[in-house]
Amino acid sequence: MKTLHVLPDRDAPQVSQQEIMTRAEHYSARNYHPLQVVLARAEDVWVWDSDGRRYLDCLSAYSAVNQGHRHPRIIQALKEQADRLTLTSRAFHNDRMGGFLERLCTMAEMDRALPMNTGAEAVETAIKTARKWGYKVKGVAQDQAEIIVCRNNFHGRTTTIVGFSSEEQYRDGFGPFTPGFKAIDFGDIDQLEAAITPNTVAFLVEPVQGEGSILVPPQGYFNEVRRVCREHNVLYITDEIQTGLGRTGKLFCYQHDSDAKPDMLIVGKALGGGVYPVSAVISSEAILGVFQPGDHGSTFGGNPLGAAVADAALQVIEDEELVERAAESGEYVMERLHQLPSDSIAEIRGRGLLIGIELKPEAGPARHYCEALLDRGLLCKETHERVVRLAPPLTIRRPQLDFMLEQIEVVFT
Ligand SMILES: *Cc1c(COP(=O)(O)O)cnc(C)c1O
């Protein structure tokens, strides 16, 4: 059973984890199947359950907590802003959005950004931008715009987005779907070139397919994507909601290739520093310039509380050199994982601190490994049935990486 790191907790509640879970399961829709643990507080790479047991977070809320839980500077920005101004709507200017977008555009080396809240909303915004650009700039005939996507993608859960998912469960029961999307295989440049027609306005792609079980494309693939999209006047859009902001050992994952800068970059998750949902589409004047007042919007998008948090979240990534640390930590973990004398592992893959351990078919479902790791003080979540994902906060230090690797060694060998 769970015996590791039992700490006295002054806030220890009277209710058992079982009671808390029973209540949640009684009143919530059943659209999730969480591991059997109730988290009650966190600091940096560590989280504690409601009985005071400590775990190392190896999921980081799907990379939304790259800066570590409750980073002091991000929490301070949240508190200070909460005491001044939280929401104005975009009917008025607020004194925080401009500075935040300036920092974001400077870091991304692009002209303009359109702030939203969740990742799926930013993907929807990119789709709308690409279509409008197609009609207003490229000259595609009305309602004929096509967007190419990849099979095995994950871009969020809106009806339009699940409509171009290849995951049957994500689609089942949610049709009819938005037309105008065409799917090709991830990593295959010939299929991309063959799929382009005069009506193609964009290619939407993840630099590493995160939810699709941490699939890394062939080296140089995105240089080719860049070239093909430029040749055919097609917008190249990278969804860096999971891979961006340092996770893969580059600020943006596309930077692993030498000449792969996209036309549009979608960010979210860690942009909110693990405390507040903030997302954005970042692009050029020529592309985001297609929007006129009233074309698109969001009540909470660009709000001063989110802007203050995201500005601090970006500063922490720079000041604490989280990109470099992710690269170093990722290399160390990969090297150690490859030395594991395990009969159950089929493949280890990833970039930086976005790592997938794929199990052999006979080794059983990944969820069992996640449950065993939970008992040893590691919080992990499987992706697909056979891949255990390792994505701790980028602030993780060597002794904590060693703790993580020791537990993995016990469970996998
Ligand atoms: C998580 C994720 C999204 C969706 O973000 P939400 O904030 O959950 O809407 C989109 N794309 C990718 C690559 C993601 O990992």
The ligand as a MOL file (V3000), in Angstrom:
LIG
                    3D

  0  0  0     0  0            999 V3000
M  V30 BEGIN CTAB
M  V30 COUNTS 15 15 0 0 0
M  V30 BEGIN ATOM
M  V30 1 C -4.3160 19.9080 -24.2270 0
M  V30 2 C -4.2110 20.1560 -25.6740 0
M  V30 3 C -5.1940 20.8800 -26.3700 0
M  V30 4 C -6.4790 21.3430 -25.7190 0
M  V30 5 O -6.2770 22.2270 -24.6760 0
M  V30 6 P -7.4800 22.4800 -23.6100 0
M  V30 7 O -6.9580 23.5770 -22.7540 0
M  V30 8 O -7.6870 21.1900 -22.8700 0
M  V30 9 O -8.6770 22.8600 -24.4080 0
M  V30 10 C -4.9930 21.1320 -27.7100 0
M  V30 11 N -3.8770 20.7020 -28.3420 0
M  V30 12 C -2.9250 20.0010 -27.7150 0
M  V30 13 C -1.7100 19.5690 -28.4670 0
M  V30 14 C -3.0560 19.6850 -26.3700 0
M  V30 15 O -2.1200 18.9500 -25.7510 0
M  V30 END ATOM
M  V30 BEGIN BOND
M  V30 1 1 1 2
M  V30 2 1 2 3
M  V30 3 2 2 14
M  V30 4 1 3 4
M  V30 5 2 3 10
M  V30 6 1 4 5
M  V30 7 1 5 6
M  V30 8 2 6 7
M  V30 9 1 6 8
M  V30 10 1 6 9
M  V30 11 1 10 11
M  V30 12 2 11 12
M  V30 13 1 12 13
M  V30 14 1 12 14
M  V30 15 1 14 15
M  V30 END BOND
M  V30 END CTAB
M  END
